[in-house]
Amino acid sequence: MIFKRVNPGRPYPDHGLTAAQWADVPPTQVRLDELVATKTELDLETLLDEDSTYFGDLFAHVVRWRGELYLEDGLHRALRAALQQRTMLHARVHDLQEASA
């Protein structure tokens, strides 16, 4: 199994982070099997594109909410890592509990 599970959509409230605010979150490593995917569809062209991060963040975006890690953005990067038999992914992790407290 690649992910902990697949959830159709985001169960957490809107965090309101912009791309610039995501860029301020330092990347860390997360285990693929601890992530809950929030997207159920994949664009195969993006997955296979060598330069798929050209216009986006180099790191996946993960939201920690109620003890779960939700993969908000970066499904293609995570699947590419799994296909390369890696168990870890570099991601920016935003802790929604801390931000909303």
Backbone as JSON, one array per atom type, in Angstrom:
{
  "sequence": "MIFKRVNPGRPYPDHGLTAAQWADVPPTQVRLDELVATKTELDLETLLDEDSTYFGDLFAHVVRWRGELYLEDGLHRALRAALQQRTMLHARVHDLQEASA",
  "N": [[0.84, -1.17, 0.0], [0.53, 2.22, -0.81], [-0.35, 4.69, 0.33], [-1.76, 5.68, 3.53], [-4.52, 5.83, 3.42], [-7.13, 6.68, 1.06], [-8.9, 9.6, 0.79], [-11.82, 10.99, -0.36], [-11.57, 14.09, -1.07], [-11.03, 17.02, 1.02], [-11.09, 16.8, 4.44], [-10.62, 18.66, 6.38], [-10.85, 22.07, 7.67], [-10.68, 25.05, 5.6], [-7.47, 26.31, 5.21], [-6.39, 28.6, 4.19], [-3.85, 29.29, 3.24], [-1.5, 30.92, 1.15], [0.46, 30.52, -1.88], [2.92, 31.72, -1.39], [2.97, 31.73, 1.4], [3.0, 28.98, 1.91], [5.53, 28.48, 0.95], [7.1, 29.46, 2.98], [7.01, 27.53, 4.9], [9.08, 25.2, 6.33], [10.55, 22.42, 4.61], [10.16, 18.93, 5.36], [10.75, 15.43, 6.03], [8.32, 12.97, 5.31], [6.58, 9.92, 5.9], [5.36, 7.9, 3.3], [3.38, 5.98, 3.79], [1.99, 7.05, 5.89], [0.47, 9.06, 4.99], [-2.64, 10.52, 4.03], [-4.29, 10.51, 1.13], [-5.87, 13.14, -0.67], [-6.93, 13.4, -3.11], [-8.51, 11.72, -5.77], [-8.04, 11.27, -8.38], [-5.68, 11.0, -11.07], [-3.39, 12.52, -13.23], [-1.86, 11.08, -15.78], [0.04, 12.07, -17.6], [1.23, 14.17, -16.18], [2.37, 12.76, -14.09], [4.37, 11.31, -15.4], [5.92, 13.28, -16.5], [9.06, 14.65, -16.67], [9.73, 17.18, -15.79], [7.77, 18.13, -14.02], [7.52, 19.8, -11.82], [8.15, 22.35, -12.54], [6.55, 24.71, -12.65], [5.52, 24.74, -10.14], [5.64, 24.2, -6.54], [8.57, 22.67, -5.25], [8.21, 20.85, -3.29], [5.9, 18.62, -1.75], [2.63, 19.43, -0.42], [1.38, 19.14, 2.77], [-1.17, 18.72, 5.15], [-1.54, 18.72, 8.58], [-4.0, 17.49, 10.56], [-6.08, 16.88, 13.23], [-4.45, 14.74, 14.08], [-3.87, 13.35, 11.75], [-2.15, 13.09, 8.6], [-2.64, 14.84, 5.78], [-2.34, 14.68, 2.35], [-2.31, 17.32, 0.51], [-1.4, 18.63, -1.79], [0.65, 17.42, -4.35], [0.41, 14.83, -5.15], [1.35, 13.57, -7.48], [4.12, 13.72, -7.13], [4.4, 12.13, -4.85], [3.51, 9.62, -5.76], [5.4, 9.16, -7.74], [7.67, 8.92, -6.14], [6.99, 6.56, -4.77], [6.95, 4.75, -6.91], [9.62, 4.7, -7.42], [10.46, 3.2, -5.39], [10.8, 4.43, -2.93], [10.23, 5.25, 0.47], [9.83, 7.57, 1.78], [8.96, 11.06, 1.61], [9.71, 14.36, 0.71], [8.21, 17.11, 2.16], [6.19, 20.01, 2.76], [4.83, 20.65, 5.8], [1.93, 21.71, 7.19], [0.62, 22.54, 10.24], [-2.52, 22.42, 11.16], [-3.95, 22.5, 13.56], [-2.34, 24.0, 15.35], [-2.32, 26.43, 14.0], [-4.96, 27.22, 14.1], [-5.5, 27.48, 16.74]],
  "CA": [[0.0, 0.0, 0.0], [1.33, 3.44, -0.91], [-0.84, 5.66, 1.31], [-2.54, 5.15, 4.65], [-5.83, 5.65, 2.78], [-7.53, 7.74, 0.13], [-10.1, 10.29, 1.24], [-12.3, 11.82, -1.48], [-11.71, 15.49, -0.65], [-10.32, 17.5, 2.21], [-12.0, 16.84, 5.57], [-10.23, 19.73, 7.29], [-11.28, 23.4, 7.24], [-9.78, 25.8, 4.72], [-6.39, 26.94, 5.96], [-6.18, 29.92, 3.61], [-2.45, 29.58, 2.92], [-1.16, 31.24, -0.23], [1.69, 29.84, -2.33], [4.05, 32.35, -0.7], [2.97, 31.26, 2.79], [3.47, 27.59, 1.87], [6.98, 28.51, 0.73], [7.74, 29.77, 4.26], [6.98, 26.33, 5.75], [10.27, 24.42, 6.0], [10.27, 21.03, 4.24], [10.58, 17.84, 6.23], [10.43, 14.14, 5.43], [7.16, 12.25, 5.83], [6.44, 8.56, 5.36], [4.24, 7.78, 2.38], [2.3, 5.17, 4.34], [1.29, 7.81, 6.92], [-0.29, 10.1, 4.31], [-3.99, 10.28, 3.53], [-4.43, 11.25, -0.13], [-7.15, 13.85, -0.75], [-7.34, 13.41, -4.52], [-8.77, 10.37, -6.23], [-7.72, 11.18, -9.8], [-4.29, 11.25, -11.4], [-3.09, 12.82, -14.63], [-0.69, 10.27, -16.1], [1.06, 12.9, -18.25], [1.94, 14.9, -15.14], [3.17, 11.78, -13.36], [5.5, 10.89, -16.21], [6.67, 14.45, -16.94], [10.33, 14.82, -15.95], [9.83, 18.54, -15.27], [6.42, 18.47, -13.57], [7.54, 20.8, -10.75], [8.69, 23.6, -13.07], [5.72, 25.85, -12.3], [4.99, 24.59, -8.79], [6.57, 24.01, -5.43], [9.36, 21.45, -5.36], [7.83, 19.96, -2.21], [4.47, 18.35, -1.57], [1.98, 20.16, 0.67], [0.68, 18.23, 3.68], [-1.85, 19.38, 6.26], [-1.74, 17.87, 9.75], [-5.26, 17.87, 11.2], [-6.61, 15.84, 14.1], [-3.54, 13.6, 14.15], [-3.7, 12.73, 10.43], [-1.39, 13.85, 7.61], [-3.38, 14.85, 4.52], [-1.57, 15.12, 1.19], [-3.16, 18.28, -0.19], [-0.83, 18.87, -3.12], [1.88, 16.65, -4.53], [0.08, 13.42, -5.41], [2.24, 13.05, -8.51], [5.45, 13.53, -6.54], [4.33, 10.99, -3.93], [3.44, 8.38, -6.55], [6.7, 8.97, -8.38], [8.56, 8.4, -5.08], [6.62, 5.16, -4.53], [7.4, 3.97, -8.06], [11.08, 4.58, -7.28], [10.61, 2.37, -4.2], [11.15, 5.23, -1.76], [9.17, 5.24, 1.48], [9.75, 8.92, 2.34], [8.71, 12.16, 0.69], [9.95, 15.69, 1.28], [6.96, 17.86, 2.09], [5.95, 21.12, 3.69], [3.73, 20.2, 6.64], [1.25, 22.79, 7.91], [-0.15, 22.0, 11.35], [-3.74, 23.22, 11.22], [-4.33, 22.67, 14.96], [-1.59, 25.12, 15.91], [-2.69, 27.67, 13.33], [-6.32, 27.62, 14.46], [-5.64, 27.55, 18.2]],
  "C": [[0.89, 1.25, 0.0], [0.95, 4.42, 0.19], [-1.58, 4.96, 2.44], [-3.96, 4.87, 4.18], [-6.06, 6.79, 1.8], [-8.86, 8.29, 0.62], [-10.59, 11.16, 0.09], [-12.57, 13.26, -1.02], [-10.96, 15.77, 0.63], [-11.29, 17.58, 3.39], [-11.73, 17.99, 6.54], [-10.72, 21.08, 6.76], [-10.23, 24.08, 6.36], [-8.72, 26.51, 5.56], [-6.04, 28.32, 5.42], [-4.74, 30.27, 3.26], [-2.28, 29.9, 1.43], [0.11, 30.47, -0.61], [2.91, 30.42, -1.61], [4.12, 31.9, 0.75], [3.4, 29.8, 2.88], [4.99, 27.57, 1.75], [7.75, 28.83, 2.01], [7.76, 28.57, 5.22], [8.19, 25.47, 5.39], [9.92, 22.97, 5.65], [10.83, 20.04, 5.26], [10.25, 16.53, 5.52], [9.21, 13.54, 6.12], [7.11, 10.88, 5.17], [5.21, 8.51, 4.46], [3.07, 7.02, 3.0], [1.58, 5.83, 5.53], [0.41, 8.9, 6.31], [-1.68, 9.61, 3.92], [-4.12, 11.14, 2.27], [-5.8, 11.9, -0.17], [-7.65, 13.97, -2.18], [-7.49, 11.96, -4.97], [-8.43, 10.18, -7.71], [-6.28, 11.6, -10.05], [-4.17, 11.52, -12.89], [-1.79, 12.12, -14.98], [0.41, 11.08, -16.78], [1.88, 13.66, -17.22], [2.85, 13.96, -14.36], [4.45, 11.45, -14.11], [6.38, 12.04, -16.68], [7.91, 14.64, -16.07], [10.4, 16.17, -15.24], [8.5, 19.01, -14.69], [6.4, 19.51, -12.45], [8.02, 22.16, -11.24], [7.88, 24.81, -12.61], [5.19, 25.78, -10.88], [6.08, 24.46, -7.76], [7.32, 22.7, -5.64], [8.94, 20.41, -4.32], [6.31, 19.79, -2.16], [3.94, 19.19, -0.41], [1.13, 19.2, 1.47], [0.07, 19.05, 4.81], [-2.03, 18.36, 7.38], [-3.0, 18.37, 10.45], [-5.81, 16.67, 11.96], [-5.77, 14.56, 14.07], [-3.3, 12.88, 12.84], [-2.89, 13.67, 9.53], [-2.1, 13.73, 6.27], [-2.51, 15.44, 3.4], [-2.47, 16.02, 0.34], [-2.69, 18.51, -1.63], [0.46, 18.09, -3.23], [1.63, 15.18, -4.76], [1.03, 12.82, -6.44], [3.65, 12.81, -7.97], [5.47, 12.31, -5.63], [4.29, 9.67, -4.7], [4.76, 8.11, -7.27], [7.7, 8.41, -7.36], [8.27, 6.93, -4.83], [7.09, 4.27, -5.68], [8.92, 3.77, -8.05], [11.45, 3.82, -6.01], [11.15, 3.15, -3.0], [9.97, 5.21, -0.79], [8.94, 6.62, 2.09], [9.55, 9.95, 1.23], [9.05, 13.46, 1.4], [8.69, 16.52, 1.08], [6.99, 19.03, 3.06], [4.71, 20.72, 4.48], [3.19, 21.38, 7.44], [0.38, 22.16, 8.99], [-1.36, 22.89, 11.57], [-4.2, 23.44, 12.66], [-3.64, 23.89, 15.56], [-2.06, 26.44, 15.31], [-4.07, 28.15, 13.76], [-6.53, 27.75, 15.95], [-5.53, 28.97, 18.7]]
}
